[in-house]
């Protein structure tokens, strides 16, 4: 199997038929790629999410070091090897580099600048955060895109009374809009559950 360290997904943009090998296949990856075992149930759940055509947001959350990123890359490799299974544009972005300290002022600005361009937006800068999220969601849905948000926790609250809630209005609008979209899939990994999705779990949100 193939796996990567948490920060190896940072800033990666993929689009069929370009291979997932764009994710920094370096000497470092060979080390992290060793010993991927198990997780078949999770891989099958991801397969069902994409191939079934009903799931719009799939969130994986677990403690650090539990293999979330490894699982995602293993699954992406399978999808690539299957000719991308009808996916439109594919984008993988990691937020791990922003850290998860509550005092950090993590931002999605860089992500949206890349993602909007990647999914074909060529209009003027969108200054309203909520509109930015909704616009990207519509572009992903229109093109049956596959969007991976790896290590989302820097954009979530860490304090106990609102732990897991999204601090970033644009990301919140993106995820909630995608949960109601007609096509496409957003795959999220985080060390915390995404609170805004908890009462939406069902056919479209896993």
VENVENNOR-V957876 format. One record per helix or strand of 2 or more residues. SS is the DSSP state (a for helix, b for strand). FROM is the first residue (numbers start at 1). TO is the last residue. If there is no record, write none. Layout:
ss->[SS/SS]
from->[FROM/FROM]
to->[TO/TO]
This chain:
ss->[a/b/a/a/a/b/a/a/b/a/a/a/b/a/a/a/b/a]
from->[6/13/20/27/40/57/68/83/89/96/109/129/146/152/160/169/185/195]
to->[9/15/22/32/52/61/81/86/94/98/118/142/150/155/162/179/190/200]
